[in-house]
C-alpha cells in the first residue's frame, strides 16, 4: 500500500522533505545532488534511466524533477553488491 503523505513540504536550499502520517521522511535530491552523490554525469544519469539501469526521476513541479534519496541509496548499494 502506498503511504499517504501530508502536505508538509520543507524547502531548504533545494532540499525537499515530505512527512507522511507515520513520521517517516522522504527526501528528494535534485540533479546536481544526484551527480555529486553518485559521481555520474548528467548524460550518464539520463542514459542509464533510458536503459532502465538507474532510478527514474519524479516530477516535483511544472519544470522540476528530483530523485527519491532512498532510490539513489538502493542503486548505490546494488552497485557495491554487484561489483
C-alpha positions in Angstrom: 0.0 0.0 0.0 1.4 3.4 -0.9 1.6 5.7 2.1 -0.5 8.9 2.0 1.7 12.0 2.5 0.6 15.1 4.3 1.4 18.4 2.6 4.3 19.2 4.9 7.0 20.3 2.5 10.1 21.8 3.8 12.3 23.8 1.4 15.9 24.4 2.4 18.4 25.1 -0.4 16.9 22.6 -2.8 16.1 20.1 0.0 12.6 18.7 -0.3 11.2 16.6 2.5 7.8 15.1 2.7 6.5 13.9 6.1 3.9 11.1 6.0 1.4 10.1 8.6 3.8 7.6 10.2 6.5 10.2 10.8 8.7 8.7 8.1 10.6 11.1 5.8 11.2 11.0 2.1 14.0 13.3 0.8 14.2 14.4 -2.8 17.5 15.1 -4.5 17.9 17.5 -7.4 20.1 16.5 -10.3 23.2 18.3 -9.1 22.9 16.4 -5.7 22.5 13.1 -7.6 25.6 13.9 -9.7 27.6 14.7 -6.6 26.4 11.7 -4.6 26.8 9.1 -7.4 29.8 10.6 -9.2 27.9 10.3 -12.5 27.5 13.0 -15.1 24.1 14.3 -16.3 24.3 12.5 -19.6 25.2 9.2 -17.9 22.3 9.6 -15.4 19.8 10.1 -18.2 21.3 7.4 -20.5 21.1 4.9 -17.7 17.5 6.0 -16.9 16.6 5.3 -20.5 18.3 1.8 -20.3 16.4 1.1 -17.1 19.6 0.8 -15.0 19.2 3.9 -12.9 16.2 5.1 -10.8 13.7 7.3 -12.6 13.1 10.9 -11.6 9.8 12.1 -10.2 8.2 15.4 -11.3 8.0 17.8 -8.3 6.9 20.9 -10.2 6.0 22.2 -13.6 9.6 22.4 -14.7 11.4 20.5 -11.9 12.3 16.8 -11.3 14.1 15.1 -8.5 15.0 11.6 -7.4 14.0 9.9 -4.2 17.1 9.7 -2.0 16.1 6.1 -1.0 16.1 5.1 -4.6 19.6 6.5 -5.2 20.9 4.9 -2.0 19.5 1.5 -3.1 21.0 1.9 -6.5 24.4 2.7 -5.0 24.2 -0.3 -2.7 23.3 -2.5 -5.7 26.5 -1.3 -7.5 28.6 -2.4 -4.5 26.9 -5.7 -4.2 27.3 -6.4 -7.9 30.8 -5.1 -8.4 
